[in-house]
Amino acid sequence: MLEQLLRFRECEHRGDLDAYARDVARCGGNIIGRELDAAAEKGYLTVMFSSPADREAFWEKFKQTDSAPFCS
C-alpha cells in the first residue's frame, strides 16, 4: 500500500475540497484522510494506492480533471 498527501490551493470552503475529493475518487484514489485550512485557502487529501501501477494510473486520469491545476 502506498500513501500520498495531495495539497490543493483555492479551498475557501469545504465545498471546494469536496469537489477535488470527488475527482480524486473518480480517478481511483482511495481517500483515507482530509483536512481543510479555510483561512489559508488550502486543503489536503491523504490518498492510498494498492500499488505503484495504481498510483500511475490515477495520475494519468487525474491530470485530465478540472481539479488537477489546483493540486501540487
C-alpha positions as CSV (number, residue, x, y, z in Angstrom):
1,M,0.0,0.0,0.0
2,L,1.3,3.5,-0.9
3,E,0.1,6.6,0.8
4,Q,0.4,10.1,-0.7
5,L,-0.6,13.5,0.5
6,L,-2.3,15.7,-2.1
7,R,-2.2,19.5,-1.5
8,F,-4.8,21.8,-3.0
9,R,-5.0,25.6,-3.2
10,E,-8.1,27.7,-3.7
11,C,-10.0,26.0,-0.9
12,E,-12.1,28.8,0.5
13,H,-14.7,26.4,2.0
14,R,-15.4,22.7,2.4
15,G,-17.3,22.6,-1.0
16,D,-14.1,23.2,-2.8
17,L,-12.3,20.3,-1.1
18,D,-15.3,18.1,-1.7
19,A,-15.2,18.8,-5.4
20,Y,-11.4,17.9,-5.5
21,A,-12.1,14.8,-3.5
22,R,-14.8,13.6,-6.0
23,D,-12.3,13.9,-8.8
24,V,-9.6,12.0,-6.8
25,A,-12.1,9.2,-6.0
26,R,-13.4,9.0,-9.6
27,C,-9.8,8.6,-10.8
28,G,-9.1,5.7,-8.5
29,G,-7.7,7.3,-5.3
30,N,-8.8,5.9,-2.0
31,I,-9.2,8.9,0.3
32,I,-8.2,8.0,3.9
33,G,-8.0,11.5,5.3
34,R,-8.8,15.1,4.6
35,E,-8.0,18.4,6.2
36,L,-9.2,22.0,5.4
37,D,-7.4,25.2,6.3
38,A,-10.0,27.7,5.0
39,A,-8.1,30.7,6.4
40,A,-5.1,29.8,4.3
41,E,-7.3,28.5,1.4
42,K,-5.6,25.1,1.4
43,G,-6.9,21.6,1.5
44,Y,-5.2,18.3,2.0
45,L,-6.3,14.8,1.0
46,T,-4.4,11.7,2.1
47,V,-4.8,9.0,-0.6
48,M,-3.9,5.3,-0.5
49,F,-3.0,3.2,-3.5
50,S,-2.7,-0.5,-3.7
51,S,0.4,-0.5,-6.0
52,P,2.8,1.8,-7.9
53,A,0.8,0.9,-11.1
54,D,-2.4,2.0,-9.5
55,R,-0.8,5.3,-8.5
56,E,0.4,5.9,-12.0
57,A,-3.0,5.1,-13.5
58,F,-4.5,7.5,-11.0
59,W,-2.2,10.4,-12.1
60,E,-2.9,9.7,-15.8
61,K,-6.6,10.1,-15.2
62,F,-6.4,12.9,-12.6
63,K,-4.3,15.1,-14.9
64,Q,-7.3,15.4,-17.2
65,T,-9.7,16.7,-14.4
66,D,-10.6,20.3,-13.6
67,S,-9.1,19.7,-10.1
68,A,-5.6,18.9,-11.3
69,P,-4.4,22.5,-11.8
70,F,-5.1,23.2,-8.1
71,C,-3.1,20.2,-6.9
72,S,0.6,20.3,-6.0
